[in-house]
């Protein structure tokens, strides 16, 4: 078992921190292989079970609502108990069990429950896991820690959809594709248990933890929260994108998960690059990234094959970088002792707006694709003043 005692020299702690981040990254590789592979085809799968565009949008949005909203409670519980591993382990088990079970779903309501349950598992494990990563990040650069983790995470998100695309090309059956995901799901469960054994107290990597009453969350946190919530509201979920690609014949059944793999490739590469840039420039990097992510909706919903493919790449860049930069920025804004509840509160608001936005986009899509695209663009643009305000406060 690798010790993380605060008495270690800084160079030794940096090495342990890097190994811990890499180990969690490998866990995330197989976890994303599992659930992102699944998410790349759940939209078309729901369509084969008789679901409408509105149903797909609501299911996706409800999953994100619970997937983010429940983090408020898991964050609060982990902050009070300071026991980060039990909730992390439980969340991974729930998530990894829900995905292969889709192979047994006989109708869209059952499939919808399993899709939402997968998001619930992620909600349980993310805040305590991100807190552990934030402690390790103090030794190696907070942006680099989250960027490196997200890069490995998204590598799994790239491989999973490609494997499922190959299965669908060969067998053409969604149930076989979901059943195959039992293999990486089991690997994930084993690896997270091993990581817990090797690194029982990653919080010891950050020796100086201010008392919780010494500082609140701060005005910058709340401004940043509003901006991120608007981004979430205008970010179309891939289930609806995949539904659109299939319904309008923009891409074939085999190409839809390949689109998702390409999105995950740009997501992972962007996380590595912008994680480093965050350590140098701070939240400034969010501004150009938001412009890029705004452009994704018109491309994927209004373009042909080539434009939709470019839009999927930009969608992945926006998704991955926001998922890596957002926790890094929160860690930079609040004291260590407040991070669990800060992550939970932030994610809850993010999820509520994601749900409301996804539901609105789904309903607008059934009325007019152009209306859905306009909603995505306008809400994304509305977030920019808040990011500029946070930038001014943090560089002042």
C-alpha positions as CSV (number, residue, x, y, z in Angstrom):
1,X,0.0,0.0,0.0
2,X,1.4,3.4,-1.0
3,X,1.5,5.9,1.8
4,X,0.2,9.5,1.4
5,X,1.4,10.8,4.8
6,X,1.9,14.5,5.1
7,X,5.4,13.9,6.3
8,X,6.7,12.9,2.9
9,X,9.0,15.3,1.1
10,X,7.3,17.4,-1.6
11,X,9.0,15.6,-4.5
12,X,7.9,12.3,-3.1
13,X,4.3,13.6,-2.7
14,X,4.3,14.9,-6.3
15,X,5.2,11.4,-7.5
16,X,2.5,9.8,-5.4
17,X,0.0,12.4,-6.6
18,X,0.9,11.7,-10.2
19,X,0.5,7.9,-9.7
20,X,-2.8,8.4,-7.9
21,X,-4.2,10.6,-10.7
22,X,-3.0,8.1,-13.3
23,X,-4.6,5.2,-11.5
24,X,-7.9,7.1,-11.2
25,X,-7.5,7.9,-14.9
26,X,-7.2,4.3,-15.8
27,X,-10.3,3.5,-13.8
28,X,-12.1,6.3,-15.7
29,X,-10.8,4.9,-19.0
30,X,-12.7,1.6,-18.4
31,X,-15.7,3.4,-16.8
32,X,-16.1,5.7,-19.8
33,X,-15.5,2.7,-22.1
34,X,-18.6,1.3,-20.5
35,X,-21.0,4.2,-20.0
36,X,-20.0,6.5,-22.9
37,X,-20.1,3.5,-25.2
38,X,-23.6,3.0,-24.0
39,X,-24.6,6.7,-24.3
40,X,-23.4,6.7,-27.9
41,X,-26.3,4.4,-28.9
42,X,-29.0,4.9,-26.3
43,X,-30.7,7.6,-28.4
44,X,-31.2,5.3,-31.4
45,X,-31.9,2.4,-29.1
46,X,-34.8,4.3,-27.4
47,X,-36.1,5.1,-30.9
48,X,-36.2,1.4,-31.8
49,X,-38.3,0.9,-28.6
50,X,-40.8,3.5,-29.8
51,X,-39.6,6.7,-28.0
52,X,-40.2,10.1,-29.6
53,X,-37.7,13.0,-29.7
54,X,-39.4,14.6,-26.7
55,X,-39.0,11.4,-24.7
56,X,-35.4,11.2,-25.7
57,X,-34.8,14.8,-24.6
58,X,-36.6,14.4,-21.3
59,X,-34.9,11.1,-20.4
60,X,-31.5,12.6,-21.2
61,X,-32.3,15.7,-19.3
62,X,-33.7,13.8,-16.3
63,X,-30.6,11.7,-16.2
64,X,-28.4,14.8,-16.2
65,X,-30.7,16.4,-13.6
66,X,-30.2,13.5,-11.2
67,X,-26.7,12.9,-12.3
68,X,-25.7,16.4,-11.3
69,X,-28.4,17.3,-8.8
70,X,-27.8,14.4,-6.5
71,X,-24.1,15.5,-6.2
72,X,-25.3,18.2,-3.8
73,X,-26.2,15.5,-1.3
74,X,-23.2,13.3,-2.0
75,X,-20.9,16.3,-1.7
76,X,-22.5,17.4,1.6
77,X,-22.3,13.8,3.1
78,X,-18.7,13.4,2.1
79,X,-17.8,16.8,3.5
80,X,-19.4,16.0,6.9
81,X,-17.9,12.5,7.2
82,X,-14.6,13.2,5.4
83,X,-14.9,9.6,4.2
84,X,-14.5,9.9,0.4
85,X,-13.9,6.3,-0.6
86,X,-17.1,4.5,0.5
87,X,-19.4,6.8,-1.6
88,X,-16.9,6.6,-4.5
89,X,-16.9,2.8,-4.5
90,X,-20.7,2.6,-4.2
91,X,-21.3,5.0,-7.0
92,X,-19.1,3.1,-9.4
93,X,-20.8,-0.2,-8.6
94,X,-24.3,1.3,-9.3
95,X,-23.2,2.9,-12.5
96,X,-21.3,-0.2,-13.8
97,X,-24.3,-2.5,-13.0
98,X,-26.9,-0.3,-14.8
99,X,-25.2,-0.2,-18.3
100,X,-25.0,-3.9,-19.2
101,X,-28.5,-4.4,-17.8
102,X,-29.8,-2.4,-20.9
103,X,-29.4,-5.6,-22.8
104,X,-32.4,-6.9,-20.9
105,X,-34.7,-3.8,-21.4
106,X,-37.8,-4.8,-23.3
107,X,-39.4,-1.4,-23.6
108,X,-38.4,2.3,-23.5
109,X,-39.6,3.0,-19.9
110,X,-37.4,0.2,-18.5
111,X,-34.5,1.4,-20.7
112,X,-35.1,5.0,-19.5
113,X,-34.9,3.9,-15.8
114,X,-31.6,2.2,-16.4
115,X,-30.2,5.2,-18.3
116,X,-31.2,7.4,-15.4
117,X,-29.8,5.0,-12.8
118,X,-26.4,5.1,-14.6
119,X,-26.4,8.9,-14.1
120,X,-27.3,8.4,-10.4
121,X,-24.3,6.2,-9.9
122,X,-22.1,8.9,-11.4
123,X,-23.7,11.5,-9.2
124,X,-22.8,9.5,-6.0
125,X,-19.2,9.0,-6.8
126,X,-18.1,12.2,-8.6
127,X,-17.9,14.8,-5.8
128,X,-15.8,12.6,-3.4
129,X,-13.6,11.5,-6.3
130,X,-13.1,15.0,-7.5
131,X,-12.1,16.2,-4.0
132,X,-9.5,13.4,-3.9
133,X,-8.2,14.6,-7.3
134,X,-8.1,18.2,-6.1
135,X,-5.9,17.2,-3.2
136,X,-3.5,15.5,-5.6
137,X,-3.6,18.4,-7.9
138,X,-2.1,20.7,-5.3
139,X,1.2,18.9,-5.8
140,X,1.2,18.7,-9.7
141,X,-1.0,21.7,-10.8
142,X,-4.7,21.6,-10.4
143,X,-5.5,22.1,-14.1
144,X,-3.0,19.5,-15.1
145,X,-4.4,16.9,-12.6
146,X,-7.9,17.3,-13.9
147,X,-6.8,17.6,-17.5
148,X,-4.7,14.5,-17.3
149,X,-7.5,12.6,-15.7
150,X,-10.0,13.8,-18.2
151,X,-7.7,12.9,-21.1
152,X,-7.6,9.3,-19.9
153,X,-11.3,9.4,-19.2
154,X,-12.1,10.6,-22.7
155,X,-9.7,8.0,-24.2
156,X,-12.1,5.4,-22.8
157,X,-15.0,7.4,-24.2
158,X,-13.4,7.2,-27.6
159,X,-12.7,3.5,-27.6
160,X,-16.1,2.4,-26.2
161,X,-18.2,3.8,-29.0
162,X,-15.8,2.5,-31.6
163,X,-16.1,-1.0,-30.2
164,X,-19.9,-0.7,-30.2
165,X,-19.8,0.6,-33.7
166,X,-17.8,-2.5,-34.7
167,X,-20.3,-4.8,-32.9
168,X,-23.3,-3.1,-34.6
169,X,-21.6,-3.3,-38.0
170,X,-21.0,-7.1,-37.5
171,X,-24.1,-8.2,-35.6
172,X,-26.5,-5.2,-36.0
173,X,-28.0,-5.9,-32.5
174,X,-28.1,-3.3,-29.8
175,X,-28.6,-5.9,-27.0
176,X,-25.4,-7.7,-27.9
177,X,-23.6,-4.4,-27.8
178,X,-24.9,-3.6,-24.4
179,X,-24.1,-7.1,-23.1
180,X,-20.5,-6.7,-24.3
181,X,-20.1,-3.7,-21.9
182,X,-20.2,-6.1,-19.0
183,X,-16.5,-6.8,-19.5
184,X,-15.2,-3.2,-19.1
185,X,-17.7,-2.7,-16.3
186,X,-16.2,-5.6,-14.3
187,X,-12.7,-4.3,-14.9
188,X,-13.7,-0.9,-13.6
189,X,-15.1,-2.4,-10.4
190,X,-11.9,-4.3,-9.8
191,X,-9.6,-1.4,-10.5
192,X,-11.4,1.1,-8.3
193,X,-11.2,-1.4,-5.4
194,X,-7.4,-1.8,-6.0
195,X,-7.0,2.0,-6.1
196,X,-8.7,2.4,-2.8
197,X,-6.4,-0.2,-1.3
198,X,-3.2,1.5,-2.7
199,X,-4.2,5.1,-1.9
200,X,-6.5,5.0,1.2
201,X,-5.9,8.7,2.1
202,X,-5.2,10.9,-1.0
203,X,-6.4,13.9,1.0
204,X,-3.0,13.8,2.9
205,X,-1.3,15.0,-0.2
206,X,-2.5,18.5,0.6
207,X,-1.1,19.2,4.0
208,X,-2.5,22.7,4.6
209,X,-6.3,22.7,4.9
210,X,-7.9,26.0,6.2
211,X,-10.7,25.6,8.7
212,X,-14.1,25.4,7.1
213,X,-15.3,28.5,8.9
214,X,-12.4,30.6,7.7
215,X,-14.0,31.4,4.4
216,X,-17.2,31.0,2.4
217,X,-17.6,30.0,-1.1
218,X,-17.1,33.5,-2.4
219,X,-18.7,35.8,-4.9
220,X,-16.6,34.6,-7.8
221,X,-18.0,31.1,-7.2
222,X,-21.6,32.2,-7.5
223,X,-21.0,34.3,-10.6
224,X,-19.1,31.3,-12.2
225,X,-22.0,29.0,-11.2
226,X,-24.5,31.2,-13.1
227,X,-22.3,31.2,-16.3
228,X,-21.8,27.4,-16.1
229,X,-25.5,26.8,-15.6
230,X,-26.3,28.7,-18.8
231,X,-23.8,26.7,-20.7
232,X,-25.5,23.5,-19.4
233,X,-28.9,24.7,-20.4
234,X,-27.8,25.3,-24.0
235,X,-25.8,22.1,-24.4
236,X,-27.8,19.5,-26.4
237,X,-27.3,16.0,-25.1
238,X,-25.8,13.5,-27.5
239,X,-28.8,11.2,-27.2
240,X,-30.8,13.9,-29.0
241,X,-28.0,14.5,-31.5
242,X,-27.8,10.8,-32.3
243,X,-31.6,10.7,-32.6
244,X,-31.4,13.5,-35.1
245,X,-28.6,11.9,-37.1
246,X,-30.6,8.7,-37.5
247,X,-34.0,10.3,-38.1
248,X,-32.8,12.6,-40.9
249,X,-30.4,10.1,-42.4
250,X,-27.4,12.3,-41.8
251,X,-25.4,9.3,-40.5
252,X,-25.9,5.6,-40.5
253,X,-26.4,3.4,-37.5
254,X,-22.7,2.4,-37.6
255,X,-21.4,6.0,-38.0
256,X,-23.4,7.5,-35.1
257,X,-21.1,5.9,-32.4
258,X,-18.1,6.8,-34.5
259,X,-19.2,10.5,-34.4
260,X,-19.3,10.1,-30.7
261,X,-15.8,8.6,-30.6
262,X,-14.5,11.6,-32.6
263,X,-16.2,13.9,-30.1
264,X,-14.5,12.1,-27.2
265,X,-11.1,12.3,-29.0
266,X,-11.3,16.1,-29.3
267,X,-12.6,16.1,-25.7
268,X,-9.6,14.2,-24.4
269,X,-7.0,16.2,-26.4
270,X,-8.6,19.4,-25.4
271,X,-8.6,18.5,-21.7
272,X,-4.9,17.8,-21.7
273,X,-4.1,21.1,-23.6
274,X,-6.5,23.4,-21.7
275,X,-5.7,21.8,-18.4
276,X,-2.2,23.1,-18.8
277,X,-3.4,26.4,-20.1
278,X,-5.7,26.7,-17.1
279,X,-2.7,26.5,-14.7
280,X,-1.2,29.4,-16.7
281,X,-4.1,31.6,-17.6
282,X,-6.9,30.6,-15.2
283,X,-10.6,30.9,-16.2
284,X,-9.7,33.0,-19.2
285,X,-9.5,29.8,-21.2
286,X,-13.2,29.3,-20.8
287,X,-14.1,32.2,-23.0
288,X,-12.8,31.0,-26.4
289,X,-14.0,27.5,-25.5
290,X,-17.5,28.7,-25.0
291,X,-17.5,30.4,-28.4
292,X,-16.4,27.0,-29.9
293,X,-19.1,25.0,-28.1
294,X,-21.8,27.4,-29.2
295,X,-21.0,26.6,-32.8
296,X,-21.6,22.9,-32.3
297,X,-25.4,23.0,-32.3
298,X,-25.9,24.7,-35.8
299,X,-23.4,22.3,-37.3
300,X,-24.9,19.0,-35.9
301,X,-28.5,19.9,-36.3
302,X,-28.5,21.9,-39.6
303,X,-25.6,20.5,-41.6
304,X,-25.0,17.4,-43.7
305,X,-22.6,14.6,-42.9
306,X,-19.4,16.7,-43.0
307,X,-20.8,19.6,-41.0
308,X,-22.4,17.3,-38.5
309,X,-19.1,15.5,-38.0
310,X,-17.3,18.9,-37.4
311,X,-20.1,19.9,-35.0
312,X,-19.7,16.6,-33.1
313,X,-16.0,17.3,-32.7
314,X,-16.7,20.8,-31.3
315,X,-19.5,19.4,-29.1
316,X,-16.9,17.0,-27.6
317,X,-14.4,19.7,-27.1
318,X,-16.9,21.8,-25.2
319,X,-18.1,18.9,-23.1
320,X,-14.7,17.6,-22.1
321,X,-13.0,20.9,-21.4
322,X,-15.9,22.1,-19.3
323,X,-15.9,18.8,-17.4
324,X,-12.1,19.2,-16.6
325,X,-11.8,23.0,-16.3
326,X,-15.0,23.4,-14.2
327,X,-13.8,21.3,-11.2
328,X,-10.3,22.8,-11.5
329,X,-11.7,26.3,-11.4
330,X,-13.9,25.5,-8.4
331,X,-10.9,24.1,-6.5
332,X,-9.1,27.4,-7.2
333,X,-12.0,29.5,-5.9
334,X,-12.9,27.8,-2.6
335,X,-10.9,26.6,0.5
336,X,-10.1,22.9,0.6
337,X,-12.5,22.1,3.4
338,X,-15.4,23.5,1.4
339,X,-14.7,21.6,-1.8
340,X,-17.0,18.7,-1.3
341,X,-20.1,20.9,-0.7
342,X,-18.9,23.3,-3.4
343,X,-18.7,20.6,-6.0
344,X,-22.0,19.2,-4.9
345,X,-23.8,22.5,-5.0
346,X,-22.2,23.5,-8.3
347,X,-23.2,20.2,-9.9
348,X,-26.7,20.4,-8.6
349,X,-27.3,23.8,-10.2
350,X,-25.6,22.6,-13.4
351,X,-27.8,19.5,-13.5
352,X,-31.0,21.4,-12.9
353,X,-30.3,23.7,-15.8
354,X,-29.1,20.8,-18.0
355,X,-32.4,19.1,-17.4
356,X,-34.5,22.2,-18.1
357,X,-32.4,22.9,-21.1
358,X,-32.5,19.4,-22.5
359,X,-36.3,19.2,-22.0
360,X,-36.7,22.5,-23.7
361,X,-34.4,21.5,-26.6
362,X,-36.3,18.2,-27.0
363,X,-39.7,19.8,-27.1
364,X,-38.5,22.6,-29.4
365,X,-36.9,20.0,-31.7
366,X,-40.2,18.3,-32.2
367,X,-41.7,21.7,-33.3
368,X,-38.7,23.1,-35.2
369,X,-35.1,22.1,-35.5
370,X,-34.2,25.7,-36.1
371,X,-35.9,26.8,-32.9
372,X,-33.9,24.2,-30.9
373,X,-30.7,25.4,-32.4
374,X,-31.6,29.1,-31.6
375,X,-32.2,28.1,-28.0
376,X,-28.7,26.4,-27.8
377,X,-26.9,29.4,-29.3
378,X,-28.7,32.1,-27.2
379,X,-28.2,30.4,-23.8
380,X,-24.6,29.6,-24.6
381,X,-24.0,33.3,-25.5
382,X,-25.7,34.4,-22.4
383,X,-23.0,32.7,-20.3
384,X,-20.1,34.8,-21.7
385,X,-20.7,38.0,-19.6
386,X,-20.5,35.9,-16.4
387,X,-17.2,34.3,-17.4
388,X,-15.8,37.7,-18.3
389,X,-16.9,38.9,-14.8
390,X,-15.2,36.0,-13.1
391,X,-12.0,36.6,-15.1
392,X,-11.9,40.3,-14.0
393,X,-12.4,39.3,-10.4
394,X,-9.7,36.6,-10.3
395,X,-7.1,38.7,-12.1
396,X,-7.8,41.8,-10.1
